Amino acid sequence: VGYSRDFAAGVIANAGTLGILIPPSIVLVVYGAVTETSIGNLFIAGVIPGLLLTLTMMIAIHVIARHHDLPSHTRADFATVVRTGRRAVWGLLLIVIILGGIYGGVFTPTEAAAVSAVYAFVVAVFVHGDIRLSDLRRVLLESASITAMLMFIIANAYMFAFVLTTEQIPQMVSQGIVGLGLSPWAFLLAVNLILLLAGNFMEPSSVILILAPILFPIAMELGIDPVHFGIIMVINMEIGMVTPPVGLNLFVTAGVADMPLEEVIRAALPWLLVLLTLLMVITYVPSISLILPTRLL
């Protein structure tokens, strides 16, 4: 529709990070398992911050589009909304199947990923016809190529995490934080800085597995809510997914958009301001994360 590749790549790379905050989220599951925090509470707590991040990015896109006079579609009439809504029902049902299956105890979050992949395949091939059976080989090869690239990055991130653990660097950091005698707000600021740095070099699950057992007890001693602390950690991991050198979303976007990695990094950096701003807001306004768990549970 006339948008530049840089603009589109930057938006997609950063918006794609929302997947680890809005349920179902494997990273939240990992945090819940490591810290023995209710995964159901974590899932519910991620809804409001996730919607807030989404709304903020939508506003930022709107402002930039208006400022640069980017092209837009004409306003859709009611008949068009009904027609496109009817077509979107199959895709929207995927959310119902995933969340309903998890909360209904039908399958685990990991199994939900497999169920959603099979469902998406059936809808794309037999309902919408977006993919022909003759295209299946090409699609699988492209998926395998991108998956292999990501697995290589994740494997190296795990190796780096192993080195850090072996050298007991996280424990040294924890002891340093305790020795400073920080107040809760200063501790959260230090945690954000540590997690942002760690997210540059390790994938989200590795960071949670290594740092959560170290930082979580300190947070509990300072009276920080465990659910709120989990949301803070996951938002930091979102930012880590779009920061070099191990930003998974940067590599995925570069592969899908067929753009050099350097161009994708430059396109994604301005949008980091949005994520960083929301990180500070959610860090120091815990009610954003806790309003739904408190009211519902």
N, C-alpha and C positions, 0 to 999 in steps of 0.2 A: 504493500500500500504506500510505498514511498519513504519508509523509514530507513535510515542509514544502517549498515551492518554493525558499526560500532555501537550505536544506540541500542539496537536489538540485542546484541551479544551481552552488553553490560546489564541490561534489564533481566535477561533470562538467567545469566550466571548468578545474580544476586537473589532473584525471586526463587530460584531453584533451591536455595538454602532453607526455605520455609518448611520443606518436607521433614526435617528432623525435629521440628518443634510442634507442628500441628499433628495430632494423633492420627494413625498409629505411628510411633516413632521408635525405631530400634535403639537409638541413643538414650532415650528416656528409659527404655526397658533395661539397658545396661546399667544406667545410674541407679535405678530402683533396685536391681539385683545386688549391686555392690554395696549400697548403703542401707538396704532393707527398708526402703521407703515405698509406700503404696504406689504401685504402677498406675492403678486406676486414678488416684489423686493427681499423679503427675500428668496423665493424659488430659484430664479435665482442666488442670492448671495451665496447660499449654494452649488452650483454645483462645482465650482473650489476648495474651501477648501475640499469638500468631495472627489473629485478625487485626490487631493494632499495627503490626508490622506490614501486613498486606495493605491496609488502608493508607498508611503513611507513604508506601511506595507508589500507590495509585495516585495520591495527591502530587507527589514529586514528578511523576510521569506527566500528569496533566499540566502542571506548571511549566515544565520544560517544553512540552509539545506546543503550548500556547505561545511561549516566548519565542520559539524558533519557527512558529507557523507550520508545524508538521501537518501532513494531510490527515483528514478524519473522514469516517463514513457518515452518510446522512443518517438522521435519527430514524430508527426502525419503527414502522407502524405496528399496530396490535396484531395484525394477521401474520406479519413476519416474526414477531416475538413468539406467537403460538407455534408457528411452523418450526422454527429453530429450537424452541423449547422441547417440542415433541421429539425432535431428532437427538437432543442432548440427554433425554431421559436415560438411555442405555448407559451413557458415560457416568451420569450422576448416580445411577444404581450401584456403581462400583464402590462409592463411599459408604453406602448403606450396607453392602455386603461385607466390607472390611470391618467397619466399626461394629456392626451387628454381630458378626461372627466372633470378634474378639471379646466384646462385652457379654455376649451370650454363651461364651465358653465353648464355641464350636471348634475354633482353632486358635493357635498361638499367633502372635504378631509375625513371627518368621514364616509360619505356614500361610498367613494371610498374603504375604508377598507372592507365593506360588499360586494361590487361588486367584489373585488379581491378574497375574500374568496370563493364566489360562482364560479367564473371563475376557480380558482385553483382546486376546487373540480371536476368540469366537465372535465378539462384536465387530472387530475390524474386518474379519474375513467374510463372515456369513450374514451379518446384519447390515452394516454400512457399505461393505464391499470396497473399503479403502485399500485393502491389500488383496491381491489375487494369489491363489495357491502357487502360481508360477513364480511369484515374487518372493516366496517364502525362503528360498535358498539365499537370495541376496540379502534379505532382512536379517537372517540368522548370521550370515558372515559379517555384516556390519556390526551387529550386536556383539558378536564374539570378539571382533577387533577392539571395540571400545571397552568391553569388559576386561580383556587381557591387559590393556593399557592401565586401567584402574587397579587391577589386581597387582600389577607390578609396582605401582605407586604405594598401594596399601602394604604390600610385603616389605618394601623398604622402610615404610613408616613404622611397622612393627619391629623391624630390626633396630631402628633408631630408639624406639621405646625400650627394647630389651637392653641396649647399651646404657641408657639412662638409669634403668632400674638396677642393673648390675653395679654401676658406679655409685648408687644410692644418692644421686643428685636430688630427686624429689624429697627424700628425707632431710637432706641438708637445707633445702628451701623451707620446708615445714618448720624445722628447728629455728631457722632465722626469723620466720614470721612470729613464732611464739615468743622468741626472745625480745622482739621489739615492743611487746605489750600493746598491740594496736587496739583501738576502739572498733566497734562493729563496722562503722562506715569506712574507716581506714582499711580494715581487713578486707572488706568487699572490693575496695579500689585495688588493693594489692592482688587479690584473687583474679580480678579482671585482667590486670597487666600480665600475670603469670599465664593465664589461660590463653590470652591473645598471642603471647609469645610461643606457647606450646602448640597452638593451632597452626602456626606457620610451618611446622615441621612434622606434625603427626596427624593422623586421621582421627576423627572424633572419638570413636570407641576406644582407641589406645589412650587418648588423653584422659577419658573418664576412668578407665581401668587403673591407670597409674596414679592420678592425682586425687580422685574422689576419696579413696580411703585415707589419704593424708590430710586433705583440707576439710573433709566433712566433720571429723571430731572437733576441730578448732571452731568451726562454724556453730556446732551445737553448744559448745561451752559459752559462746558469745550470745546465745539466744536467737540465732538466725533460724527461721523456719526451714526444715529440710526440703519441703516441696519448692519453696521459693529459691533456695540455693540450687536445686536441680535445674530450674528454669534458667537461672543466671548462667550456669555452666553450659547449657545447651545453646543459648544465644551466642555465647563466646565461640562455641564450636561452629555455629553458622558462619560467623565472620572468618574463622579459620579456613572454611571451605572456599573462600574467594580471595585468599591472600597467598602469594607465592612464598616458598617454592613448591609446597605440597598442597595447593588448593585444588581439591578434586573437581569442583565445579568448573574451574578454569580449563582443565584438561578436557572435560566432557564437552564444554561449549566450543573449544577450539576444534575438537574432532567432529562435532556435528555441523558446525558452521563452516568448516574447512578454512579456518583463519589461523594465522601464526599465533602462537601462545602470547607473544609480546603484545600484539594488538588487543587480544582479549583482556590481558591484565590492565592495559591502559583504559580500556572501555569500562572495566568493572570498578576501578578505583573510586571514581566520583560517587558511586552508589554506596560505598562503604560508609560515607558520612551519615547516611540515613540509618544504617544498622548500628553504628557506634552511638548515635544520638539516642536511639530507642533502647540500646543496652543500658545506658546510664539512667534513663528514666525508669525502666523496669527494675534495675538494681536497687534504686533508692525509693521506689514506690511499690512496696511488696503487695499492696492490696490489688494491684493489677493481676498478679499471678494467683492470689489466694481467694479472690471474690467468689469464683465458681465452686472450688472445693469446700469453702466455708459454708456457702448457702445450700449446696446440694447434698453434701455429705456430713 
